[in-house]
Amino acid sequence: MSDEESLNLEDVGAGGEEMEAGEKPAGFLPSIVITILKWAAIGIGIIILVVTTTVVTFNIINKGKAARNVTVTSPKYTAKTPPLEYYDNIESIRGVTADENPAIFSLRVSIGYQMGNKEINSELIARTRQIQNLIFLYISSKKAEELTPSHYQQLEEELKIQINQIMTTGKIDSVVFREFVVTR
């Protein structure tokens, strides 16, 4: 191409045409639709800008606060256990302690096991006298100062372990004192 030949945009169809009066524009979409689309695009752009700015601002402001909202659990937290079924048919157990001047004790226990477990219930019924004797011998071997309320949890746990040693069809989950009296 030479310098004399210049690119004429009117030849390519890029504009420059003037419309005569009463003539409609020869475009793909009417000008009103283009105006509406232009304002819709501007509105959507503004909404995106506002939402992005808001999200970024809140993330910057709340950056260190997320850790403060976390609930702190104590180290002594224990999970909640499901409800247990209790075997209450062990008669009241009475005896004396292993002290030089023995104290008299009387207690009633309930044995907790998994709800609906018929095998454990049947075995507890069959071993009622054996369990009653086991509890009697265990408590009789203790001194009066070991039978105070501060030791109840430990006593319940130790009784649970001893009863589980004689069980064959399953394990019990707890031993609960319903009544515990020590008279000196």
Number of C-alpha atoms within 10 A of each C-alpha: 5 5 6 6 7 8 9 9 10 10 9 8 9 9 9 9 8 7 10 8 6 6 7 9 12 8 7 7 9 11 11 9 9 12 11 11 12 11 11 12 12 12 12 11 11 12 12 12 11 11 11 11 12 12 11 10 12 10 13 10 10 10 10 10 10 9 9 8 8 8 7 7 8 7 6 6 7 8 6 6 7 8 10 16 17 19 17 15 14 17 13 14 17 16 16 21 24 15 13 7 11 15 17 16 20 16 18 19 22 18 23 21 22 18 13 10 13 12 12 21 22 11 14 23 14 11 16 16 13 13 19 18 13 16 20 19 13 14 24 20 14 15 17 21 13 15 18 13 12 10 11 15 13 13 21 17 15 14 21 20 16 15 22 16 10 14 15 10 15 15 17 21 18 20 22 20 15 11 12 17 14 17 11 11
